[in-house]
Amino acid sequence: MKYTDIQNKSDNELSELVSTARENLRAELFKDKISKKASVIRSAKITTARALTEINTRRRNQSVK
């Protein structure tokens, strides 16, 4: 998911996105070594980081105003 897509989401959608990405990451990490997919792990980490970055940016902008 691109950062521009994440910027268009509401706060509730962002928190939902973070929780689902973390669940996917957790599920993938606890699979057998043979069935793990690095691309799924990487994309879940990136999606989580992007969503959390957007949440923190919105919080900082609200406190500045």
Backbone as CSV, one residue per row, in Angstrom:
resi,resn,N_x,N_y,N_z,CA_x,CA_y,CA_z,C_x,C_y,C_z
1,MET,0.840,-1.168,0.000,0.000,0.000,0.000,0.890,1.236,0.000
2,LYS,0.560,2.187,-0.841,1.365,3.396,-0.951,1.004,4.384,0.153
3,TYR,1.942,5.275,0.437,1.747,6.244,1.503,0.610,7.208,1.166
4,THR,0.426,7.517,-0.110,-0.662,8.418,-0.492,-2.023,7.785,-0.207
5,ASP,-2.125,6.468,-0.361,-3.368,5.773,-0.013,-3.622,5.839,1.485
6,ILE,-2.564,5.728,2.253,-2.682,5.752,3.707,-3.085,7.140,4.186
7,GLN,-2.598,8.187,3.522,-2.934,9.547,3.918,-4.419,9.850,3.743
8,ASN,-5.078,9.159,2.824,-6.489,9.406,2.554,-7.424,8.666,3.507
9,LYS,-6.893,7.814,4.348,-7.720,7.031,5.269,-8.022,7.834,6.534
10,SER,-9.132,7.476,7.182,-9.498,8.120,8.448,-8.677,7.509,9.587
11,ASP,-8.789,8.118,10.752,-8.038,7.628,11.914,-8.453,6.210,12.291
12,ASN,-9.755,5.931,12.240,-10.229,4.583,12.578,-9.722,3.558,11.572
13,GLU,-9.723,3.919,10.300,-9.220,2.997,9.284,-7.725,2.748,9.455
14,LEU,-6.998,3.776,9.864,-5.557,3.602,10.093,-5.281,2.664,11.260
15,SER,-6.004,2.831,12.349,-5.776,1.945,13.490,-6.189,0.515,13.150
16,GLU,-7.228,0.358,12.343,-7.629,-0.971,11.888,-6.551,-1.581,10.991
17,LEU,-5.977,-0.745,10.125,-4.919,-1.196,9.227,-3.693,-1.660,9.999
18,VAL,-3.336,-0.916,11.039,-2.186,-1.283,11.874,-2.433,-2.619,12.558
19,SER,-3.618,-2.796,13.108,-3.887,-4.041,13.832,-3.908,-5.245,12.884
20,THR,-4.486,-5.101,11.705,-4.499,-6.230,10.769,-3.108,-6.537,10.238
21,ALA,-2.303,-5.498,9.994,-0.940,-5.734,9.520,-0.108,-6.425,10.596
22,ARG,-0.307,-6.034,11.843,0.425,-6.685,12.935,-0.007,-8.136,13.114
23,GLU,-1.304,-8.399,12.943,-1.783,-9.783,13.028,-1.189,-10.629,11.917
24,ASN,-1.151,-10.087,10.695,-0.558,-10.813,9.570,0.918,-11.075,9.805
25,LEU,1.615,-10.090,10.339,3.034,-10.246,10.627,3.259,-11.316,11.686
26,ARG,2.482,-11.260,12.750,2.617,-12.230,13.833,2.332,-13.648,13.336
27,ALA,1.292,-13.790,12.526,0.944,-15.104,11.991,2.040,-15.646,11.085
28,GLU,2.618,-14.766,10.289,3.661,-15.197,9.357,4.953,-15.544,10.092
29,LEU,5.267,-14.801,11.150,6.502,-15.063,11.893,6.472,-16.395,12.627
30,PHE,5.293,-16.831,13.033,5.202,-18.065,13.790,4.924,-19.293,12.932
31,LYS,5.006,-19.136,11.626,4.864,-20.296,10.744,6.156,-21.109,10.751
32,ASP,6.105,-22.289,10.141,7.318,-23.089,10.000,8.326,-22.344,9.154
33,LYS,9.571,-22.680,9.338,10.633,-22.000,8.621,10.479,-22.159,7.109
34,ILE,9.991,-23.293,6.685,9.856,-23.571,5.254,8.713,-22.764,4.639
35,SER,7.628,-22.563,5.379,6.456,-21.908,4.805,6.429,-20.397,4.989
36,LYS,7.447,-19.816,5.639,7.502,-18.367,5.804,7.758,-17.703,4.460
37,LYS,7.139,-16.546,4.264,7.359,-15.783,3.050,7.913,-14.412,3.437
38,ALA,9.114,-14.135,2.960,9.784,-12.881,3.315,9.032,-11.675,2.774
39,SER,8.416,-11.810,1.624,7.708,-10.667,1.039,6.488,-10.278,1.868
40,VAL,5.808,-11.262,2.438,4.640,-10.983,3.280,5.080,-10.287,4.563
41,ILE,6.168,-10.754,5.149,6.703,-10.159,6.370,7.141,-8.721,6.105
42,ARG,7.858,-8.512,5.019,8.356,-7.186,4.671,7.205,-6.211,4.414
43,SER,6.201,-6.646,3.663,5.093,-5.736,3.353,4.271,-5.412,4.596
44,ALA,4.127,-6.362,5.513,3.400,-6.094,6.757,4.151,-5.084,7.616
45,LYS,5.468,-5.203,7.671,6.270,-4.248,8.432,6.189,-2.856,7.832
46,ILE,6.272,-2.773,6.513,6.231,-1.476,5.836,4.867,-0.822,6.002
47,THR,3.803,-1.602,5.865,2.455,-1.056,6.022,2.240,-0.550,7.440
48,THR,2.701,-1.304,8.423,2.571,-0.885,9.817,3.332,0.418,10.058
49,ALA,4.542,0.499,9.565,5.367,1.701,9.767,4.743,2.915,9.095
50,ARG,4.246,2.747,7.891,3.632,3.875,7.180,2.382,4.368,7.893
51,ALA,1.559,3.448,8.356,0.323,3.831,9.041,0.633,4.519,10.368
52,LEU,1.587,3.991,11.113,1.953,4.621,12.382,2.578,5.998,12.163
53,THR,3.336,6.151,11.099,3.917,7.447,10.767,2.821,8.463,10.488
54,GLU,1.812,8.076,9.741,0.710,8.981,9.434,-0.086,9.333,10.694
55,ILE,-0.314,8.359,11.572,-1.024,8.626,12.822,-0.243,9.633,13.666
56,ASN,1.066,9.436,13.790,1.896,10.344,14.585,1.976,11.726,13.959
57,THR,2.016,11.804,12.645,2.043,13.096,11.965,0.767,13.865,12.227
58,ARG,-0.357,13.182,12.180,-1.645,13.845,12.459,-1.704,14.316,13.900
59,ARG,-1.191,13.536,14.825,-1.205,13.953,16.240,-0.320,15.182,16.456
60,ARG,0.847,15.206,15.819,1.752,16.333,15.963,1.146,17.589,15.365
61,ASN,0.482,17.468,14.229,-0.131,18.628,13.592,-1.289,19.177,14.412
62,GLN,-2.012,18.322,15.106,-3.111,18.787,15.951,-2.584,19.520,17.174
63,SER,-1.476,19.066,17.736,-0.947,19.693,18.939,-0.292,21.031,18.616
64,VAL,0.187,21.221,17.397,0.835,22.469,17.015,-0.198,23.563,16.819
65,LYS,-1.364,23.217,16.310,-2.386,24.223,16.007,-2.986,24.834,17.219
